[in-house]
Amino acid sequence: MSETLAPVRPGKLIINGEAVDAASGQTFETRNPATEERITDVAEAGAEDVDRAVRAARAAFDDGPWSRMRPAERARILHRLGDLVLAAADELARLETLDNGKPIFESRQIDIAMVAGCFHYFSGWASKLTGDTTSVAPAYFTYTLREPLGVVGAIIPWNFPMIMVGWKAAPALAAGNTVVLKPAHETPLTAIRIGELAIEAGVPPGVFNVVPGRGSVAGEALVRHPMVDKISFTGSTEVGQHLMRTAADTVKKLTLELGGKSPNIVFADSDLDAALRGATAGIFYGKGEVCAAGSRLLVERSIYDDFVAKLAERAKKMQPGDPLDPKTRLGALVNEKQMNAVLGWIETGVKEGSRLVAGGQRQPVNGKGTFVQATVLADVDNRMRVAQEEIFGPVLAVIPFDGVDDAVAKANDVFYGLAAGVWTRDVKKAHVVSRRLRAGTVWVNMYNFYDPGMPFGGYKGSGFGRDLGAACLSEYTQVKSVWLNLE
């Protein structure tokens, strides 16, 4: 892993168009989970830094050029930022893999395209946010305006730190808002670099600020700040619940994309080879550190035993490897704390009575790293904790079912409702089951596909509001009614 020895510049805060140190001078260390080595030091934002960033964003919105800029000019700048992300693809992908532990294949071939795609896609919406005229009475001319909210606080997680910058910042900026973005303490490097690229793209000072720091300090200050109009958060349900309580004090708008325990349903009439591939990708892509991971695999009983055997065989072939190797498909979990939590869940599943048919162990690479084997737990009862609670790692719970009604009942019998998968050759069944599933996204004969044009978000304990697609723009705008007396 010689590339990990190449120097990475210390990370700064991005406030008011400049890369700056924290007011306290404090820094924190970010480490490579695959090698357990220090990557670099990063300025640690405190409450004073968040206040500086928010005030810069407020001034840029109230008095600066962004909200008053011609939408076509905003579009040009955002599209340029997407181009710069593509130009810096190799650098960004390497930073993401070093910081997060995900395979470079995912960072370079998948994540980069999504980040750039978000800025390109939403740049097109900047000039297309329109109001309506309505016919109330001949005496009045009445119409509506679609206006930006103001200052948006974006708090993003450590599992997809680069993608989430695009998911949150691109639509908020396209709508005319200014943004203060707090990346996860574990994985700040790509957000900082994209903040630097935003300056290069021509985003005016104060419009896009990045404040890496601890959630309990920087995140809390951002949510409590009275000048912040909206919080968009992706992360755990527990933190989301806390944000709801905290944001109530200042009546902030919220978008929450939270945890998941998503069912991936395989019917006996499906293309079983495709379903096997989809089940594998559904849980082991991103090391299972994916909110929408297909972590509950529901398999029709008539094919259950054969399917589980083939699935275990596939899982055993997915060996952890050097994340910087383009051939690696299973990287390191984000840190030791997460690795130990995942290993604890595997132990819990076995104690509950599930059958361990693949994986289950830590497997260091070159003697180091927070790597966990691709793990399959079979014969899981849907009421077991490993079937009900989010594990956030490469652990699959396989559950048998009997027929459509049983599949839907088990799929919906969980606190979460983020995503689901359906595998069948029966078109009618695919539509019927998709309608009955209580999930924000349903993939049919595919899993874990995303596009900037398709909205994403949850039902139930998986949160509310949407990222991506035209639908998410309503999360970053508000409607004003205007009455003009013509008499």
C-alpha positions, 0 to 999 in steps of 0.5 A: 500500500505504498500510495498511502505513504504519499502526503495528503495536505492538511485539511482546512475549514472553508469559510467565506471563500477561504481555506482557514484554520479553526479559531481555536487552532485545534486539529484532529487526525484522520486515519486510514482504516485499511492500514491504521495509519495517520493520513493527515491533520484537519482543522477542527471546527468549533462553535465559533467557526460554525458561527463565522460560517453561518454569518458568512452564508447569511450575508452571502444570501441576504446581501451577496450575489448568489440569491440575486444572481441570474439563474443561468449564471448560477447554472453555469457555475454549478456545471463548472463545479461538476466539470472540476470534480471530473477533472480531479477524479483520480485525486478525489477517489484516492482521498475517499478510499484512504479516508473511508476504506472503500474500494477504489473501484467504487470511489473512482468508477461510481462515486465520482460520476454521481457527484459530478452528475449531481452538480450537472443535473441540478445546474439545469434546474437553476433556471427552471424553478417557476411559480404559477398564476391563479385565477381568484377573481377579476379584481385581483392578479394573483401569482406565486413565487418559488423562493430559496429558503436562505441558509441551509445546514447540511450534515453528511455521514461517513459512508458516502462522504463525497456523494453526499456533498453532491446530494445536499449541496447541488440542489440547495445551491441551484435553488439559490440558497447558501450552504454550510456543510459539516462532513463526518468527523471520520471522513472530512477530506473529500468534502474539503477538497470539493469546497476548494473546487467550488471556489475555483469554479466561481462560487462567490465567498460565503455561498458554500462553506465546509466546517469539519468537526465533531457532531456534538460540537460543530453539528450541534452548533449548526442545528441550534444556530438561529440564522440557519433556515434548514437542516438536511441530514443523512445519518442514524435514526437516533441522531435524526430524532435528536435533531428533530428535538433540537431544531424545534427550538428555532422552528427549522425545516428538516430533511432526514434520510435515516437508517434502514433495514431493507428487504430484498425479496427473491421469488421462485419465478425470478432469474435466480442467477441475476437475483444471486448477483443482486443479493450479493451486491445489495449487501456487500457493495460499500462494505454493507455501510449503506443505509439502503443495503439489502440487509434482509434477504427474503427468499421463497421457501421452495428455492431457499436451501439451494439459494442460500448454498449458492449465496454462501459460496459467492460470499466466501469468494468475496475476500477483503483486500487492499482498497487501493487495488482496482480489483478489490470489491470488499474494503475496510470498515470505516474504523475500529468502533464500527468493526467491533459493532459489526462483529458483535452483531454477528455474535448476537445473530448466532446466539439468537439461533441463526446459522452462520454459513459464510464469513463471520470473522475479522480478516486483516489485510497484511496484518492490519485494518478493520476488515470483516468477511462477507457474512451470511446468516441463514434461517433468520426469524424476522423478529430476531434483532439481526433482522430488525436493527441496522448493522451497517456492515457486510452482514446479510440476514436470510429469511424464508417466506411463503407466497406474496402475502407472507413476503410483504408482511415480513418485508414491512414488519420493521421500524424502517422503510428506506428501500426494498428489492423485488426479484420476479419475472412476473410483471403483475407481481412486480407492480403489485408488490412494489405498491404494497411495500412501505419503502421510499425506493423499490428496485425491481430485478436490480438493487442499489442503483441511483441517479440524480434525477430519481428522488431518494428518501424514506418512510417510517423510521427512515426519515422524511423528505427527499434527496435527488430528483425534481422532488427534492427541490421543494425541500430547498424552496418555499412558496410565496403568494402575491395578491395585486389589487387591480381595482 
